[in-house]
């Protein structure tokens, strides 16, 4: 990507600025009503036809391999829009295909999902012309994978499905013209808390809109066009700095680059922030239950900073006496994995309305052997400690832990709208048993 990639994205930025200017200048004119593509699209009919012939192209490994081979052979310039390793991209595309096929009978839901995806794809430099190349390559790949039993009517259904998704993605991208496709930030601190974990602080070069509890896609200069989602570990601050807690999940990936290869002074790119695990104005006076496992502590820490600021009234909100109580459960395998123990202890000491329960898998931890320490699986400890149905719960951490905790809270009578948690599962996750690519 280098200089050529930078020039390409600069050109796209100028093009978007011109489109935005034309839109602003034309605001006085009455726009022509746009058709509701979701209402017009008969997704259920295409779903039946595609499903009838699905065995010819699944698992999707061969289809996706043929698709990218064809696209890069015919349009070599498009290769620069993708990361060096295509493994994650192939898995993500398989998930997208499964999501579309399983949900075509709900076109409004699909349209909303792909509008968001189009909004996010702006950071990759994707343009409508690229979708046309993708469609042409997909048609070739479908015929090559399916063989002689393939039917033209089925291919037409696939094309309609793709065009419906693409139209929604273009809508999402156009709606975000007023914001940057991505934000650049300089690493101001990089602290290794464990061999496999680092805490990064990044100062953004321009204002970055987000709320405590949200997450963002991050790109390392060591792995161009490879983006991974990480929770923001700090509430918005006047100095424009954000924090991330990154655990290395394996060699050669984005997390490895951020933990092992990133240095102070490096420039990272951030996509727009997402997520609904946030505090709202009406939540200020409520009692809160917060549950964090592993690096799921990152967004919970940001939420606690936000809660503390609201309690002090520094955000112009309600006075301190109106604040509710917070019950915080922090889980880890053992003492060594409490990588942010000092900050946790400081928060507990500073706020009398915050109760901290440390839940460790170790049998004995003398340093934490006090009335505020708990032991055993995190979900069990939360369920055992009290009745939470009248609390508002925030749960963050590994997917299995989040799922188990949400299940325990649900069984204990907590309404679904009283729980906010990380997006588990991924909305594009394939049905059980269909994920192998």
Secondary structure, DSSP 8 states (H G I E B T S, - for coil): -HHHHHHHHHHHHHHHHHHHHHHHHTTTS-------HHHH--HHHHHHHHHHTGGGT-STHHHHHHHHHHHHHH-GGGGGGS-S--HHHHHHHHHHHHHHHHHTT-HHHHHHHHHHHHHHHGGGT--HHHHHHHHHHHHHHHHHHHGGG--HHHHHHHHHHHHHHHHHHHHHHHHTTTS-S-EEEEEEEEEEEETTEEEEEEEESS-----TT-EEEEE-TTSTT-EEEEEB-S---TT-EEEEEEE--STTSHHHIIIII--TT-EEEE---B-S----GGGTTS-EEEEEEGGGHHHHHHHHHHHHHHHHTTTS-S-GGG---EEEEEEESSGGG-TTHHHHHHHHHH-TTEEEEEEESSS--GGG-STTEEES-HHHHHHHH---TTSEEEEESSHHHHHHHHHHHHHTT--GGGEEE---S-TT---TT----
